[in-house]
Amino acid sequence: MAEAVAVPGLFAEAGEDRISVATQWQLTWWRFRKHRLAMIGAAVIIVFYLIVIFADFLAYADPNSSQARRSLIPPQPIHLFDNGRLHPYVNPVTGKRDPKTFQLIYAPDLTRKVPIYFFAHGFKYKLFGVIPTDVHLIGVSGMPTEDAIYLFGTDVQGRDIFSRLMFGTRTSLSIGLVGVAFSLLLGIALGGLSGYLGGVVDVVIQRIIEILRSIPTIPLWMGLAAAMPQTWSITQVYFAITLIISLLAWTELARVVRGRFLSLREEDFVTAAELVGCGRLRIIFVHMVPSFLSHIIAATTLALPAMVISETSLSFLGLGLRPPAISWGVMLQDAQNIQAIVLSPWMLIPAIPVIAAVLAFNFVGDGLRDAADPYGI
């Protein structure tokens, strides 16, 4: 039998041929998937946005249901096995008043077991905002779930922190997406006009950018928070904050787009588009923007964590969303004093998804930024 003979450089040549015929998106993906932290960050972001979509299903308790007798219950462990069998349960929590400090002290009742069921019935909601249902991922039978399960404990008003965290994730991450969408549109449009047209238009847009970037952030937000009518609903405040964040966040992207357009406007394909009678907006959005779309995607990914941090910080300071709205920043308002942190450290749990989301977005942004030059693969 003839032995197979390895041809030196054969696999290298095959790899070079594969790269030479690949599209730009294929090259970008091949380079991006080599960035391990970026891939981990992408998986974390997918999990977060699955929570955004299925927040009602994952939350086992009504996030606004409060009772004084459930105030500041510490996190409660779930036991997965019962007598060697997979049968999740929790021990119900009972509270007793300390006669010396008059503080409620909670302890699990080890003599009782409350079984946990999957796809259990609970409070009613609309799945995807359309389908009415009351099915949740976990729940108990025979009593309200919020009286039996406390995965992350409860806050001062006795509201379940885990369920509120699910809804807070939806609010905080959706503000980031909507805000980035607005700032992306403004940044590309104004940055593109500035770089493509030049002259007076360029000078005016750049001076506007410099003025906006020179405004102190905290005093501006304090003034805007004072200007918002107290009678506004949660939805109105939500969209107002999203719009304001996006109006202040487009400047950096506009500068990046302007620089790219200054180098592209003399290229042959732009001249050809002008000669065939294409309008300026068509040249910008159809011909010039797609040529560096990967850079825009990378810049957008890096802008998302800044949006999340902005909303969380402003709500934490009382300048953004206010109760009864639920967001990461609103939940962290309860952990503003040292006494709360010392006595109930689980109130800081909402800070964990903030850190995880910001790190994940930054890892993905770094990976996309490296992959934006796919020919460096």
SELUMTI-924458 format. One line per field, with one value per residue (C-alpha): residue number from 1; x, y, z. Coordinates in nm, 3 decimals, padded with zeros to 5 digits. Layout:
BEGIN
i = NUM  ... $
X = X  ... $
Y = Y  ... $
Z = Z  ... $
end
This chain:
BEGIN
i = 1  2  3  4  5  6  7  8  9  10  11  12  13  14  15  16  17  18  19  20  21  22  23  24  25  26  27  28  29  30  31  32  33  34  35  36  37  38  39  40  41  42  43  44  45  46  47  48  49  50  51  52  53  54  55  56  57  58  59  60  61  62  63  64  65  66  67  68  69  70  71  72  73  74  75  76  77  78  79  80  81  82  83  84  85  86  87  88  89  90  91  92  93  94  95  96  97  98  99  100  101  102  103  104  105  106  107  108  109  110  111  112  113  114  115  116  117  118  119  120  121  122  123  124  125  126  127  128  129  130  131  132  133  134  135  136  137  138  139  140  141  142  143  144  145  146  147  148  149  150  151  152  153  154  155  156  157  158  159  160  161  162  163  164  165  166  167  168  169  170  171  172  173  174  175  176  177  178  179  180  181  182  183  184  185  186  187  188  189  190  191  192  193  194  195  196  197  198  199  200  201  202  203  204  205  206  207  208  209  210  211  212  213  214  215  216  217  218  219  220  221  222  223  224  225  226  227  228  229  230  231  232  233  234  235  236  237  238  239  240  241  242  243  244  245  246  247  248  249  250  251  252  253  254  255  256  257  258  259  260  261  262  263  264  265  266  267  268  269  270  271  272  273  274  275  276  277  278  279  280  281  282  283  284  285  286  287  288  289  290  291  292  293  294  295  296  297  298  299  300  301  302  303  304  305  306  307  308  309  310  311  312  313  314  315  316  317  318  319  320  321  322  323  324  325  326  327  328  329  330  331  332  333  334  335  336  337  338  339  340  341  342  343  344  345  346  347  348  349  350  351  352  353  354  355  356  357  358  359  360  361  362  363  364  365  366  367  368  369  370  371  372  373  374  375  376  377 $
X = 00.000  00.140  00.210  00.062  00.330  00.289  00.348  00.530  00.336  00.020  -00.196  -00.045  -00.129  -00.482  -00.522  -00.399  -00.643  -00.925  -00.841  -00.801  -01.154  -01.326  -01.562  -01.484  -01.741  -01.584  -01.239  -01.376  -01.547  -01.236  -01.028  -01.295  -01.341  -00.968  -01.024  -01.126  -01.233  -01.446  -01.619  -01.684  -01.814  -02.044  -02.188  -02.249  -02.422  -02.646  -02.746  -02.824  -03.048  -03.225  -03.304  -03.431  -03.668  -03.787  -03.770  -04.135  -04.090  -03.770  -03.907  -04.096  -04.242  -04.425  -04.146  -04.378  -04.530  -04.421  -04.491  -04.327  -04.296  -04.063  -03.831  -03.457  -03.466  -03.115  -03.053  -03.193  -03.023  -03.208  -03.148  -03.140  -03.143  -03.382  -03.285  -03.055  -03.316  -03.325  -03.610  -03.544  -03.684  -03.633  -03.671  -03.924  -03.782  -03.923  -03.851  -03.824  -03.784  -03.466  -03.583  -03.268  -03.223  -03.585  -03.439  -03.602  -03.375  -03.455  -03.367  -03.465  -03.714  -03.525  -03.825  -04.024  -03.956  -04.131  -04.096  -03.999  -04.166  -04.056  -04.296  -04.517  -04.806  -04.764  -04.845  -04.998  -04.805  -04.790  -04.510  -04.342  -04.603  -04.870  -04.940  -05.122  -04.990  -04.893  -04.625  -04.282  -03.957  -03.986  -04.252  -04.422  -04.766  -05.023  -04.888  -04.758  -04.404  -04.281  -04.367  -04.144  -03.844  -03.584  -03.292  -03.122  -03.312  -03.554  -03.521  -03.646  -04.002  -04.003  -03.978  -03.792  -03.451  -03.405  -03.734  -03.666  -03.319  -03.475  -03.695  -03.411  -03.191  -03.460  -03.478  -03.105  -02.999  -03.287  -03.196  -02.843  -02.968  -03.215  -02.964  -02.690  -02.933  -03.011  -02.647  -02.541  -02.785  -02.677  -02.307  -02.309  -02.532  -02.361  -02.009  -02.061  -02.185  -01.897  -01.632  -01.788  -01.893  -01.622  -01.608  -01.863  -02.069  -01.762  -01.670  -02.023  -02.064  -01.719  -01.786  -02.117  -01.931  -01.673  -01.944  -02.131  -01.812  -01.718  -02.041  -01.990  -02.192  -02.316  -02.446  -02.616  -02.794  -02.894  -03.054  -03.230  -03.357  -03.498  -03.658  -03.845  -04.205  -04.288  -04.614  -04.438  -04.500  -04.224  -04.243  -04.203  -03.903  -03.755  -03.769  -03.653  -03.342  -03.273  -03.301  -03.079  -02.809  -02.805  -02.789  -02.473  -02.313  -02.301  -02.003  -01.724  -01.867  -01.917  -01.545  -01.451  -01.687  -01.558  -01.199  -01.288  -01.488  -01.202  -00.987  -01.262  -01.415  -01.130  -01.155  -01.250  -01.577  -01.702  -01.610  -01.788  -02.102  -02.097  -02.055  -02.361  -02.572  -02.607  -02.732  -02.514  -02.712  -02.705  -02.329  -02.285  -02.514  -02.495  -02.137  -01.916  -02.058  -02.054  -01.682  -01.597  -01.905  -01.693  -01.533  -01.878  -01.992  -01.683  -01.740  -02.106  -02.018  -01.778  -02.044  -02.303  -02.128  -02.095  -02.473  -02.537  -02.302  -02.467  -02.817  -02.705  -02.506  -02.780  -03.052  -02.827  -02.783  -03.157  -03.111  -03.241  -03.519  -03.709  -03.924  -04.157  -03.940  -03.706  -03.348  -03.003  -02.943  -03.281  -03.216  -02.873  -03.027  -03.111  -02.737  -02.632  -02.552  -02.294  -02.552  -02.746  -02.429  -02.314  -02.649  -02.775  -02.483  -02.706  -02.848  -02.529  -02.613  -02.741  -02.385  -02.269  -02.463  -02.351  -01.985  -02.043  -02.228  -01.971  -01.680  -01.857  -01.933  -01.574  -01.431  -01.657  -01.568  -01.195  -01.243  -01.440  -01.188  -00.907  -01.117  -01.207  -00.888  -00.964  -00.665  -00.440  -00.567 $
Y = 00.000  00.336  00.565  00.917  01.175  01.511  01.801  02.085  02.410  02.246  02.336  02.683  02.741  02.607  02.850  03.139  03.047  03.029  03.378  03.525  03.427  03.500  03.792  04.072  03.940  03.593  03.738  03.947  03.647  03.427  03.689  03.766  03.402  03.380  03.639  03.415  03.694  03.842  03.508  03.473  03.830  03.757  03.454  03.667  03.937  03.675  03.550  03.906  03.974  03.641  03.767  04.091  03.894  03.642  03.856  03.791  03.416  03.402  03.621  03.396  03.682  04.002  04.265  04.522  04.290  04.418  04.320  04.448  04.095  04.002  04.301  04.236  03.857  03.729  03.513  03.163  02.850  02.602  02.234  02.032  01.680  01.526  01.183  01.121  01.214  01.523  01.708  02.082  02.235  02.520  02.543  02.814  03.119  03.228  03.557  03.630  03.964  04.000  04.120  04.327  04.497  04.459  04.348  04.075  03.771  03.521  03.153  02.855  02.608  02.281  02.072  02.177  02.144  02.340  02.162  02.374  02.300  02.397  02.580  02.667  02.913  03.256  03.619  03.700  03.870  03.893  03.697  03.916  04.174  03.981  03.631  03.633  03.363  03.297  03.028  03.090  02.897  02.799  02.827  02.653  02.506  02.606  02.951  03.265  03.204  03.534  03.392  03.087  03.157  03.431  03.351  03.691  03.799  04.089  04.466  04.701  04.686  04.306  04.288  03.996  04.113  03.833  03.909  04.283  04.216  04.039  04.341  04.584  04.406  04.464  04.837  04.909  04.714  04.837  05.198  05.119  04.974  05.254  05.522  05.373  05.348  05.721  05.821  05.591  05.759  06.109  06.023  05.872  06.140  06.447  06.299  06.188  06.530  06.696  06.478  06.457  06.820  06.999  07.377  07.570  07.258  07.088  07.391  07.432  07.059  07.040  07.351  07.196  06.879  07.077  07.272  06.953  06.781  07.080  07.084  06.944  06.624  06.621  06.984  06.923  06.615  06.792  07.068  06.819  06.616  06.932  07.031  06.700  06.739  06.528  06.432  06.245  05.873  05.612  05.572  05.946  05.967  05.656  05.801  06.144  05.994  05.774  06.072  06.295  06.027  05.969  06.344  06.367  06.039  06.084  06.322  06.064  05.846  06.155  06.235  05.880  05.887  06.231  06.109  05.809  06.020  06.265  05.976  05.816  06.112  06.122  05.753  05.641  05.472  05.797  05.996  05.737  05.763  06.143  06.120  05.896  06.148  05.986  06.219  06.305  06.101  05.799  05.832  05.855  05.571  05.335  05.374  05.515  05.382  05.010  05.038  05.071  04.916  04.687  04.993  05.138  04.809  04.804  05.167  05.092  04.792  05.004  05.277  05.039  04.995  05.374  05.400  05.134  05.305  05.643  05.515  05.323  05.616  05.870  05.650  05.571  05.945  06.007  06.203  05.935  05.682  05.699  05.444  05.273  05.220  04.920  04.937  04.848  05.205  05.233  04.907  05.028  05.337  05.119  05.056  05.421  05.421  05.224  05.087  04.916  04.761  04.631  04.489  04.367  04.330  04.143  04.483  04.525  04.223  04.447  04.580  04.236  04.236  04.596  04.490  04.173  04.357  04.637  04.389  04.172  04.466  04.591  04.246  04.216  04.571  04.493  04.178  04.361  04.643  04.391  04.210  04.534  04.492  04.140  04.133  04.118  03.764 $
Z = 00.000  -00.097  00.194  00.198  00.142  00.317  00.082  00.263  00.266  00.127  00.427  00.444  00.076  00.132  00.422  00.210  -00.068  00.185  00.313  -00.035  -00.142  00.192  00.238  00.480  00.729  00.720  00.787  01.070  01.229  01.201  01.376  01.637  01.747  01.827  02.102  02.394  02.627  02.349  02.295  02.670  02.676  02.381  02.565  02.877  02.670  02.507  02.853  02.966  02.668  02.712  03.063  02.907  02.682  02.944  03.260  03.349  03.306  03.516  03.797  04.037  04.248  04.167  04.178  04.338  04.599  04.942  05.302  05.620  05.763  05.475  05.528  05.482  05.469  05.382  05.071  05.103  04.965  04.745  04.822  04.501  04.649  04.900  05.037  04.741  04.480  04.264  04.430  04.485  04.802  05.047  05.421  05.507  05.683  06.018  06.191  06.563  06.735  06.943  07.288  07.337  06.998  06.876  06.543  06.338  06.317  06.042  06.055  05.836  05.978  05.924  06.025  05.717  05.347  05.073  04.733  04.431  04.099  03.750  03.516  03.810  03.817  03.971  03.903  03.565  03.285  02.907  02.742  02.476  02.574  02.384  02.521  02.859  03.094  03.456  03.406  03.564  03.565  03.933  04.199  04.488  04.543  04.801  04.883  04.707  04.582  04.734  05.080  05.035  04.807  04.863  04.630  04.674  04.985  05.016  05.047  05.317  05.186  05.165  04.785  04.628  04.501  04.246  04.071  04.079  03.935  03.637  03.561  03.637  03.381  03.118  03.195  03.222  02.914  02.697  02.783  02.662  02.333  02.259  02.360  02.141  01.848  01.875  01.920  01.635  01.398  01.504  01.503  01.154  01.002  01.151  01.144  00.784  00.673  00.856  00.693  00.346  00.296  00.494  00.490  00.697  00.774  00.919  01.131  01.273  01.360  01.521  01.733  01.849  01.945  02.143  02.327  02.421  02.540  02.755  02.958  03.315  03.338  03.699  03.709  03.374  03.505  03.825  03.619  03.391  03.688  03.842  03.510  03.470  03.590  03.896  03.728  03.446  03.427  03.438  03.060  02.999  03.234  03.069  02.718  02.837  02.999  02.695  02.461  02.674  02.715  02.338  02.265  02.475  02.361  01.982  01.977  02.002  01.726  01.508  01.541  01.439  01.138  01.032  01.030  00.816  00.573  00.528  00.404  00.194  00.013  -00.241  -00.324  -00.675  -00.574  -00.414  -00.726  -00.943  -00.729  -00.765  -01.143  -01.184  -00.991  -00.647  -00.374  -00.076  00.175  -00.058  -00.100  00.278  00.387  00.086  -00.036  00.240  00.567  00.463  00.383  00.753  00.910  01.128  01.291  01.362  01.518  01.741  01.847  01.918  02.133  02.335  02.373  02.523  02.862  02.891  02.843  03.108  03.355  03.284  03.360  03.669  03.810  03.749  03.897  04.195  04.259  04.221  03.897  03.660  03.697  04.024  04.210  04.130  03.820  03.849  03.722  03.851  03.965  04.138  04.325  04.436  04.594  04.895  04.950  04.975  05.347  05.543  05.787  05.508  05.366  05.707  05.817  05.478  05.232  04.985  04.888  04.682  04.463  04.175  04.141  04.021  03.689  03.629  03.655  03.451  03.173  03.146  03.136  02.878  02.649  02.678  02.599  02.294  02.189  02.215  02.010  01.741  01.733  01.673  01.413  01.234  01.032  00.902  00.668  00.973  01.036 $
end
